[in-house]
Amino acid sequence: MQPFEIKIQNLNIQGLKKGSGDEVVIALHGWLDNSNSFTPMLNKVNPAHTWYCIDFAGHGLSDWRSNDAHYYFVDYIDDVYQLIQSLGAKKVHLVGHSMGAMVAGLFASCFSEYVLTVSFIEGIGCVTTPSDEVCEQLKGAVLNRERRNNKKGRIYKSKSAIIEARSQTSDLNNELISLLMSRNIKQVELGYELTTDPKLKNHSGFRFNEAQCIGAIKQLIAPSQLILGNQGYSFVKQNLAKYISYYNNLKVINVDGGHHCHMQSSGLCFEHIQAFMLQNGAC
């Protein structure tokens, strides 16, 4: 894995690159994760492919959005569009985990002309808010921002303290947590702190409702597959049951593991993804 950096608009987006083939693969990680999420999978990349595993804005080593900006889900669609333009790619394969899977799906619905395939990992559809709860959602987001603006960032005494904190909310073992968090930690004068922007934890001010989510799904025409962990999030399986009938071309695969099954069953997940891309690629 080789580090890379690309400037999109006013942000420096960093990540890890593997391969040198003509077909571009863009890998999009989950919320509060980073490009190391995909490192266990990418031992041997097919010569046809070049993988770009990015750190989303506010994550890993990429720039934070400006102080007056927030992390709206739809802005990640713009980031992916700008990345593809910067790479000069005509068509790409998209691989997304969790939040990154939702970004990949919505991008593919909006910009089908750029997408060869979509591989979802433990994420599908959208997080939605009922139409009659839109004001409650926005009010909660505004009040949450106010509370977080007055909250100082936490300093940890050691890297192991951060890994221990992440282990309390993760399905990963400490070895995989250490790999993932190594890109989310920086040393400061008094100890260690996270490189992730605290504003990522602000509540969403706006979400699609179910009808809008369905409308977007119906526009996804690229061949797509969903990889589910047998012990993955129930929310993902609920979304699959709710939305599967609206997908034009969706293949579903189950593997061992939890929400981060692509790190836990990395070899099998990679085999499924690579075979799917080769079957539906441009070459």
C-alpha positions as CSV (number, residue, x, y, z in Angstrom):
1,M,0.0,0.0,0.0
2,Q,1.4,3.4,-1.1
3,P,0.3,6.7,0.4
4,F,-1.3,9.3,-2.0
5,E,-2.7,12.7,-1.7
6,I,-5.1,14.5,-4.0
7,K,-6.5,18.0,-3.6
8,I,-10.2,18.4,-4.3
9,Q,-11.5,21.9,-4.1
10,N,-10.0,23.3,-0.8
11,L,-9.3,19.9,0.8
12,N,-6.3,17.6,0.8
13,I,-7.6,14.1,0.6
14,Q,-5.2,11.4,1.6
15,G,-5.3,7.6,1.3
16,L,-3.6,4.4,0.3
17,K,-3.1,3.1,-3.2
18,K,-2.5,-0.4,-4.4
19,G,-1.9,-1.7,-8.0
20,S,-1.2,-0.1,-11.3
21,G,-4.0,-1.4,-13.7
22,D,-6.1,0.6,-16.0
23,E,-9.4,0.1,-14.1
24,V,-9.8,2.4,-11.1
25,V,-11.3,1.1,-7.9
26,I,-12.4,3.7,-5.2
27,A,-12.8,2.3,-1.7
28,L,-14.9,4.3,0.8
29,H,-14.7,3.5,4.5
30,G,-17.2,3.8,7.3
31,W,-18.0,6.5,9.7
32,L,-15.0,7.3,12.1
33,D,-12.8,4.7,10.2
34,N,-10.2,5.4,7.5
35,S,-8.5,3.8,4.5
36,N,-6.7,1.3,6.7
37,S,-10.1,-0.4,6.9
38,F,-9.3,-2.0,3.5
39,T,-5.6,-2.9,4.2
40,P,-6.3,-6.5,5.3
41,M,-8.1,-7.2,2.0
42,L,-5.5,-5.9,-0.4
43,N,-2.6,-8.5,-0.3
44,K,-2.7,-9.3,-4.0
45,V,-4.6,-7.0,-6.4
46,N,-5.4,-8.1,-10.0
47,P,-3.1,-6.4,-12.6
48,A,-6.2,-4.9,-14.2
49,H,-7.0,-2.7,-11.2
50,T,-5.7,0.2,-9.3
51,W,-7.2,0.7,-5.8
52,Y,-7.6,4.2,-4.3
53,C,-8.6,3.8,-0.6
54,I,-9.4,7.3,0.6
55,D,-9.7,8.9,4.0
56,F,-13.0,10.9,3.9
57,A,-12.7,14.5,4.8
58,G,-12.5,14.8,8.6
59,H,-11.2,11.2,8.9
60,G,-7.7,9.7,9.1
61,L,-5.1,12.0,7.6
62,S,-7.3,14.0,5.3
63,D,-8.2,17.7,6.0
64,W,-11.1,18.7,8.2
65,R,-13.8,20.8,6.6
66,S,-13.6,24.5,7.5
67,N,-14.8,25.7,11.0
68,D,-18.1,27.0,9.6
69,A,-18.8,23.8,7.7
70,H,-20.5,20.5,8.8
71,Y,-20.4,17.0,7.5
72,Y,-23.5,16.5,5.5
73,F,-23.9,13.1,3.9
74,V,-24.6,14.6,0.5
75,D,-21.3,16.4,0.5
76,Y,-19.4,13.1,0.4
77,I,-21.1,12.6,-3.0
78,D,-19.4,15.7,-4.2
79,D,-16.1,14.6,-2.8
80,V,-16.3,11.3,-4.7
81,Y,-17.2,13.2,-7.9
82,Q,-14.3,15.6,-7.5
83,L,-11.9,12.7,-6.8
84,I,-12.9,10.9,-10.0
85,Q,-12.4,14.2,-11.9
86,S,-9.0,14.6,-10.4
87,L,-8.0,11.1,-11.2
88,G,-9.1,11.6,-14.8
89,A,-11.0,8.3,-14.7
90,K,-13.9,7.7,-17.2
91,K,-15.5,4.8,-15.2
92,V,-14.7,3.4,-11.8
93,H,-15.6,0.5,-9.5
94,L,-16.9,1.6,-6.1
95,V,-16.4,-0.4,-2.9
96,G,-17.9,1.0,0.2
97,H,-18.2,-0.1,3.8
98,S,-21.1,1.0,6.1
99,M,-21.4,4.8,5.6
100,G,-19.1,4.5,2.6
101,A,-21.5,1.9,1.1
102,M,-24.3,4.4,1.4
103,V,-22.2,7.1,-0.3
104,A,-21.2,4.6,-3.1
105,G,-24.8,3.7,-3.7
106,L,-26.1,7.3,-3.9
107,F,-23.2,8.4,-6.1
108,A,-23.9,5.5,-8.4
109,S,-27.5,6.5,-8.6
110,C,-26.7,10.1,-9.4
111,F,-23.7,9.5,-11.7
112,S,-24.3,6.1,-13.3
113,E,-22.2,7.1,-16.3
114,Y,-19.0,6.9,-14.1
115,V,-19.7,3.6,-12.4
116,L,-18.9,0.1,-13.6
117,T,-19.9,-1.8,-10.4
118,V,-20.8,-1.2,-6.8
119,S,-19.8,-3.5,-3.9
120,F,-21.5,-2.7,-0.7
121,I,-20.1,-4.1,2.6
122,E,-22.4,-4.0,5.6
123,G,-24.3,-0.9,4.4
124,I,-27.2,-0.3,2.0
125,G,-29.8,2.3,1.3
126,C,-29.8,5.4,3.5
127,V,-30.4,6.4,7.1
128,T,-33.8,8.1,6.8
129,T,-36.0,10.3,8.8
130,P,-39.8,10.3,8.4
131,S,-41.2,13.5,6.8
132,D,-43.2,14.4,9.9
133,E,-40.0,14.3,12.1
134,V,-37.9,16.7,9.9
135,C,-38.2,19.7,12.3
136,E,-37.4,17.5,15.3
137,Q,-34.3,16.2,13.5
138,L,-33.1,19.7,12.6
139,K,-33.7,21.1,16.1
140,G,-31.8,18.3,17.7
141,A,-28.9,18.8,15.3
142,V,-28.7,22.6,16.1
143,L,-28.8,22.0,19.9
144,N,-26.2,19.2,19.5
145,R,-23.8,21.5,17.6
146,E,-24.1,24.1,20.4
147,R,-23.2,21.5,23.1
148,R,-20.2,20.2,21.1
149,N,-18.9,23.7,20.3
150,N,-18.4,24.1,24.0
151,K,-16.7,20.8,24.5
152,K,-12.9,20.4,24.5
153,G,-11.3,17.5,22.7
154,R,-10.1,14.6,24.8
155,I,-6.4,14.0,25.4
156,Y,-5.4,10.3,26.0
157,K,-2.3,9.3,28.0
158,S,-1.4,6.6,25.5
159,K,-2.3,5.0,22.2
160,S,-3.4,1.9,24.1
161,A,-6.0,4.0,26.0
162,I,-7.5,5.0,22.6
163,I,-7.5,1.4,21.4
164,E,-9.1,0.3,24.6
165,A,-11.8,3.0,24.2
166,R,-12.5,1.9,20.6
167,S,-12.7,-1.8,21.7
168,Q,-15.7,-0.9,23.9
169,T,-17.8,-0.1,20.8
170,S,-16.2,-2.4,18.2
171,D,-16.5,-6.0,16.9
172,L,-12.8,-6.1,16.1
173,N,-10.0,-7.7,18.0
174,N,-7.2,-5.4,19.3
175,E,-4.9,-6.2,16.4
176,L,-7.3,-5.0,13.9
177,I,-8.3,-2.0,16.1
178,S,-4.6,-1.1,16.3
179,L,-4.3,-1.2,12.5
180,L,-7.4,0.9,12.0
181,M,-6.7,3.5,14.7
182,S,-3.0,3.9,13.8
183,R,-4.3,6.3,11.1
184,N,-6.7,8.1,13.5
185,I,-4.2,9.0,16.2
186,K,-1.6,11.8,16.5
187,Q,0.8,12.6,19.3
188,V,0.4,16.0,21.0
189,E,2.3,17.7,23.9
190,L,0.2,16.1,26.7
191,G,-0.4,12.7,25.1
192,Y,-2.4,11.5,22.1
193,E,-5.6,12.7,20.4
194,L,-7.7,11.6,17.5
195,T,-7.2,13.0,14.1
196,T,-10.9,12.7,13.3
197,D,-12.9,16.0,13.4
198,P,-15.1,16.1,16.5
199,K,-17.8,17.6,14.4
200,L,-18.3,14.2,12.8
201,K,-20.2,13.3,15.9
202,N,-22.7,16.1,15.4
203,H,-26.3,15.0,14.7
204,S,-27.4,15.1,11.0
205,G,-29.5,18.2,10.3
206,F,-31.1,16.6,7.3
207,R,-31.8,13.1,6.1
208,F,-33.8,11.7,3.2
209,N,-37.2,10.2,3.9
210,E,-38.0,6.7,2.8
211,A,-39.6,7.8,-0.5
212,Q,-36.5,9.7,-1.5
213,C,-34.3,6.8,-0.6
214,I,-36.4,4.5,-2.8
215,G,-36.3,7.0,-5.6
216,A,-32.5,7.1,-5.5
217,I,-32.2,3.3,-5.3
218,K,-34.3,2.9,-8.5
219,Q,-31.8,5.0,-10.4
220,L,-28.9,2.7,-9.6
221,I,-28.3,0.7,-12.8
222,A,-24.7,-0.5,-12.3
223,P,-24.3,-4.2,-11.3
224,S,-24.1,-4.3,-7.5
225,Q,-23.5,-6.7,-4.7
226,L,-23.9,-6.6,-0.9
227,I,-21.6,-8.5,1.5
228,L,-23.1,-9.1,4.9
229,G,-21.4,-10.3,8.0
230,N,-23.2,-13.1,9.8
231,Q,-22.8,-11.2,13.0
232,G,-23.2,-7.8,11.4
233,Y,-25.5,-4.9,12.3
234,S,-29.2,-5.7,12.4
235,F,-29.9,-2.3,10.9
236,V,-28.2,-3.3,7.6
237,K,-30.3,-6.5,7.4
238,Q,-33.4,-4.4,8.1
239,N,-32.6,-2.0,5.3
240,L,-32.0,-4.9,3.0
241,A,-35.4,-6.4,3.7
242,K,-37.0,-2.9,3.3
243,Y,-35.3,-1.9,0.0
244,I,-34.1,-5.1,-1.8
245,S,-37.2,-5.1,-4.1
246,Y,-36.2,-1.7,-5.5
247,Y,-32.7,-2.6,-6.7
248,N,-32.4,-3.4,-10.4
249,N,-29.5,-5.8,-10.1
250,L,-28.3,-6.7,-6.6
251,K,-26.4,-9.9,-5.5
252,V,-26.3,-10.7,-1.8
253,I,-23.4,-12.7,-0.1
254,N,-23.0,-13.7,3.5
255,V,-19.6,-14.2,5.1
256,D,-18.3,-14.8,8.6
257,G,-17.7,-11.8,10.8
258,G,-19.4,-8.7,12.2
259,H,-19.9,-5.2,10.9
260,H,-16.2,-5.1,9.8
261,C,-16.4,-8.4,8.1
262,H,-14.1,-7.1,5.3
263,M,-11.3,-6.9,7.9
264,Q,-12.2,-10.2,9.7
265,S,-12.9,-12.3,6.6
266,S,-10.7,-10.2,4.4
267,G,-9.6,-12.9,2.0
268,L,-13.1,-14.1,1.2
269,C,-14.5,-10.6,0.9
270,F,-11.7,-9.7,-1.5
271,E,-12.3,-12.8,-3.6
272,H,-16.0,-11.9,-4.0
273,I,-15.3,-8.2,-4.8
274,Q,-12.5,-8.9,-7.3
275,A,-14.4,-11.6,-9.1
276,F,-17.4,-9.3,-9.4
277,M,-15.3,-6.5,-10.8
278,L,-13.6,-8.8,-13.3
279,Q,-17.0,-10.2,-14.4
280,N,-18.4,-6.7,-14.9
281,G,-15.4,-4.6,-15.8
282,A,-14.5,-2.6,-18.9
283,C,-11.6,-4.9,-20.0
